[in-house]
Amino acid sequence: NVPMAPKVKPGSKDTWDGYSDERSAIYQFIADQKLPGVVILSADRHRSDAYKVDTEIEGMYPLFEFSSSRLTNQHVHKLIDHSLFGYNEKQSFGRVDFDLTVEDPTVKYTIINIDGKPIHDLTVKLSQLQFK
């Protein structure tokens, strides 16, 4: 999946920014079906990012998007100001770990650079991904 968070590359057909009506329809489907625990995984950018997206749908929880980078290409894209964090200094990848053994299960996203060094991480609890 290419990046889904708004304003990653405005107007471009290279991300979901070029398909805002379709993106809104997916958000609305999640809300209509009351699907808990949704996180968005994406890639195809030349940096790694994490986003927290307010869909502006009444009663819906924010969606978190974990976007992984490239491992071989030297080309980089600039960091996005509204991301929770981003990394483009070296090639990197995103690792997603689930912990279902705790009372409030978690998903943890870690950006790891090509040298194996963890750069940023974010842990989201299942309780954060529930409808009001």
Backbone torsions as a table, in degrees:
resi	resn	phi	psi	omega
1	ASN	NA	133.0	172.6
2	VAL	-75.8	163.4	-176.8
3	PRO	-52.9	135.6	-177.0
4	MET	-105.2	-24.7	-178.6
5	ALA	-58.3	140.6	178.1
6	PRO	-63.5	150.9	173.8
7	LYS	65.1	29.0	174.2
8	VAL	-80.8	-40.3	176.3
9	LYS	-153.3	75.5	-171.3
10	PRO	-50.7	132.5	176.5
11	GLY	78.9	-8.5	-176.0
12	SER	-81.6	140.5	174.1
13	LYS	-82.2	1.3	-179.8
14	ASP	-84.9	-10.2	176.0
15	THR	-136.9	179.2	177.4
16	TRP	-69.0	-10.7	175.8
17	ASP	-59.4	-28.5	177.6
18	GLY	-80.3	-3.2	-176.7
19	TYR	-135.8	52.1	-173.6
20	SER	-63.2	-34.5	178.1
21	ASP	-65.6	-42.1	179.3
22	GLU	-67.7	-39.4	176.9
23	ARG	-61.6	-44.9	178.4
24	SER	-61.4	-36.6	178.6
25	ALA	-65.2	-37.9	177.1
26	ILE	-66.5	-45.5	176.9
27	TYR	-57.5	-44.2	-178.4
28	GLN	-65.6	-37.2	177.1
29	PHE	-61.0	-44.9	178.1
30	ILE	-58.7	-43.5	-179.7
31	ALA	-68.2	-45.6	-178.3
32	ASP	-62.3	-38.1	-179.2
33	GLN	-85.8	-6.1	-177.8
34	LYS	52.1	49.8	-179.2
35	LEU	-80.7	112.3	178.6
36	PRO	-83.5	160.2	169.4
37	GLY	74.6	20.7	-178.4
38	VAL	-82.0	129.0	167.3
39	VAL	-125.1	150.9	-179.0
40	ILE	-102.5	130.3	174.0
41	LEU	-110.1	132.3	179.9
42	SER	-144.8	171.9	179.4
43	ALA	-158.9	-156.1	175.0
44	ASP	73.7	23.3	170.1
45	ARG	-120.6	161.8	-177.9
46	HIS	-98.4	46.8	173.7
47	ARG	-168.4	166.1	174.9
48	SER	-111.4	140.6	-175.4
49	ASP	-142.6	165.0	166.9
50	ALA	-133.6	139.4	-179.0
51	TYR	-130.8	151.1	169.3
52	LYS	-120.6	116.1	-172.2
53	VAL	-108.3	122.8	170.8
54	ASP	-89.1	111.8	-177.8
55	THR	-75.6	-11.0	-178.1
56	GLU	63.6	24.4	175.5
57	ILE	-99.6	125.6	-177.4
58	GLU	-50.9	126.1	175.4
59	GLY	80.8	-5.2	-178.0
60	MET	-87.3	141.3	176.5
61	TYR	-72.4	158.7	176.2
62	PRO	-68.9	146.7	176.5
63	LEU	-95.8	134.3	174.8
64	PHE	-100.5	136.0	177.3
65	GLU	-119.5	130.6	176.6
66	PHE	-111.0	118.2	-174.5
67	SER	-117.7	121.1	-176.6
68	SER	-95.8	156.0	-172.9
69	SER	-100.4	-157.2	-179.8
70	ARG	-100.5	155.2	175.9
71	LEU	-109.9	-20.6	-174.4
72	THR	-116.7	-30.7	-174.0
73	ASN	-78.4	138.0	178.1
74	GLN	-84.3	-19.1	-178.0
75	HIS	-64.0	139.7	178.5
76	VAL	-125.2	153.3	170.1
77	HIS	-104.9	149.3	-179.9
78	LYS	-64.5	155.3	178.2
79	LEU	-71.4	153.6	-178.3
80	ILE	-101.1	124.5	-175.6
81	ASP	-58.2	-37.5	-174.9
82	HIS	-89.2	6.6	174.2
83	SER	-74.8	156.4	174.2
84	LEU	-65.2	-40.2	172.0
85	PHE	-164.0	161.9	178.4
86	GLY	-151.9	165.1	-179.0
87	TYR	-150.1	129.9	177.8
88	ASN	-143.5	13.0	-177.3
89	GLU	-68.9	-36.8	178.7
90	LYS	-139.3	170.8	172.0
91	GLN	-59.4	149.7	-177.7
92	SER	-156.7	172.3	174.0
93	PHE	-144.2	163.1	177.5
94	GLY	-107.3	133.4	175.7
95	ARG	-110.3	135.1	179.4
96	VAL	-116.1	121.6	179.7
97	ASP	-119.4	135.2	177.2
98	PHE	-110.1	136.6	173.5
99	ASP	-119.5	103.2	-179.2
100	LEU	-97.3	4.3	-176.8
101	THR	-89.5	-11.8	-178.5
102	VAL	-94.1	162.6	-176.8
103	GLU	-59.9	-39.7	177.2
104	ASP	-114.1	91.2	-174.5
105	PRO	-50.7	150.8	-176.8
106	THR	-128.1	157.9	168.0
107	VAL	-124.8	131.2	-179.0
108	LYS	-119.9	128.3	177.2
109	TYR	-108.5	126.5	179.4
110	THR	-125.9	129.0	171.4
111	ILE	-88.7	126.5	-179.3
112	ILE	-122.7	128.4	-179.4
113	ASN	-80.1	173.3	-174.4
114	ILE	-62.1	-19.4	177.2
115	ASP	-85.1	0.7	179.6
116	GLY	85.8	10.3	-178.2
117	LYS	-90.6	123.8	173.6
118	PRO	-65.7	132.8	-175.9
119	ILE	-106.4	-52.9	179.6
120	HIS	-138.4	154.1	170.9
121	ASP	-148.4	158.8	-179.8
122	LEU	-144.7	128.8	176.0
123	THR	-112.1	129.6	179.4
124	VAL	-119.6	131.7	178.4
125	LYS	-89.5	149.3	177.4
126	LEU	-56.5	-34.6	179.8
127	SER	-63.2	-19.9	176.7
128	GLN	-81.4	-11.3	-174.4
129	LEU	-115.0	44.7	-178.1
130	GLN	-124.8	150.8	176.3
131	PHE	-75.3	149.9	179.5
132	LYS	-79.0	NA	NA
